[in-house]
Amino acid sequence: MEFEVNAGSFPESQQVINIRRDRCDGCAMCIDVCPTKALSIIENRDRPGKHIVFVAPRLCHGCGLCQATCPKEALFLPGLSPDEIRKYLAMAIKEIQDTQTET
């Protein structure tokens, strides 16, 4: 199965994003980029008064956009490093830019 982001098609992963609770500060940058709205902010039960990201597993397609966006590297797909995600993202951005300059 595939899903669409900005008219681009991406394969759906079998992975669901994981959260390193000790790193997440609830900045919500990941929420802004999630194409399936699988992320939300909740109160962090480990740190009263602070917030953390919650993942709705049924909505998460494992695209890794949130992982690439997180400044704290609090989100991760098992088996995929932040550097690998950034590499894939850079390739996708270049492909989009190349397509736009061709038209």
PyMOL commands that set and color helices and strands:
alter all, ss='L'
color gray80, all
select helices_A, chain A and resi 29-33+65-69+82-102
alter helices_A, ss='H'
color red, helices_A
select strands_A, chain A and resi 2-5+8-11+18-19+39-43+51-55+75-76
alter strands_A, ss='S'
color yellow, strands_A
deselect
rebuild
show_as cartoon
